[in-house]
Amino acid sequence: MSIRKAIQRAGLRDCRIHTLRHTHASRLIQNGMSVYEVKEILGHSDIKTTLRYAHLEQRQVTSKARDVINRLNQKSDRVVLDQNQT
């Protein structure tokens, strides 16, 4: 069965092969792959083509940065508590 027939059978409207490719690239970025790794997987010759997915990576970076700051704050709070107890 061709991919086009599979798309039709699945009832996906306004879905093209490129739509699936775009979704695949987005999911790779959302699950931790760098834009450069996705560039290689997709076979883009220019990183600018792949950078359209960079906003997804930026969200992940922001989330990771927030997690690191929260962990550092928790450690800092523990140090202050330990110092106050001595």
C-alpha positions in Angstrom: 0.0 0.0 0.0 1.3 3.4 -0.9 1.7 6.1 1.7 -0.9 8.2 0.0 -3.4 5.4 0.2 -2.6 4.9 3.9 -3.2 8.6 4.5 -6.6 8.4 2.7 -7.6 5.2 4.6 -6.7 6.9 7.9 -9.1 9.7 7.0 -6.4 12.4 7.3 -7.6 15.4 5.4 -5.2 18.1 4.2 -2.3 15.7 5.0 0.6 15.3 2.6 3.8 13.4 2.8 5.5 16.7 3.7 3.1 17.1 6.6 4.3 13.7 8.0 7.9 14.7 7.5 7.3 18.0 9.3 5.6 16.2 12.2 8.5 13.7 12.4 11.0 16.5 12.6 9.0 18.3 15.2 8.8 15.2 17.4 12.5 14.6 17.1 13.2 18.2 18.3 10.6 17.9 21.1 12.2 14.7 22.3 15.7 16.1 22.7 17.4 16.0 19.3 19.3 19.1 18.3 18.4 21.0 15.2 21.8 19.9 13.8 21.0 16.3 14.3 17.6 16.7 12.6 19.2 18.5 9.7 21.3 15.4 9.1 18.4 13.1 9.4 16.2 15.1 7.0 19.1 15.6 4.6 18.9 19.4 4.5 21.9 21.0 2.9 21.4 24.3 4.7 20.7 24.6 8.4 18.4 27.5 7.6 15.8 25.0 6.3 15.9 23.1 9.5 15.8 26.2 11.7 12.0 26.4 11.2 11.8 23.8 13.9 14.1 25.8 16.3 11.2 27.3 18.2 10.4 23.8 19.5 14.0 23.4 20.7 13.8 26.8 22.4 10.8 25.8 24.4 12.7 22.7 25.6 15.8 24.8 26.4 13.6 27.2 28.4 12.0 24.3 30.3 15.4 22.7 31.0 16.8 26.0 32.2 13.8 26.4 34.6 14.4 22.9 36.0 18.1 23.6 36.6 17.2 26.9 38.4 14.7 25.2 40.5 17.2 22.5 41.5 19.8 25.1 42.3 17.3 27.0 44.4 16.4 23.8 46.4 20.1 23.1 47.0 20.6 26.7 48.1 17.7 26.5 50.5 19.1 23.3 52.0 22.6 24.9 52.5 21.0 27.9 54.3 19.0 25.5 56.5 22.1 23.5 57.3 24.0 26.7 58.2 21.2 27.9 60.4 21.2 24.6 62.3 24.9 24.8 63.2 
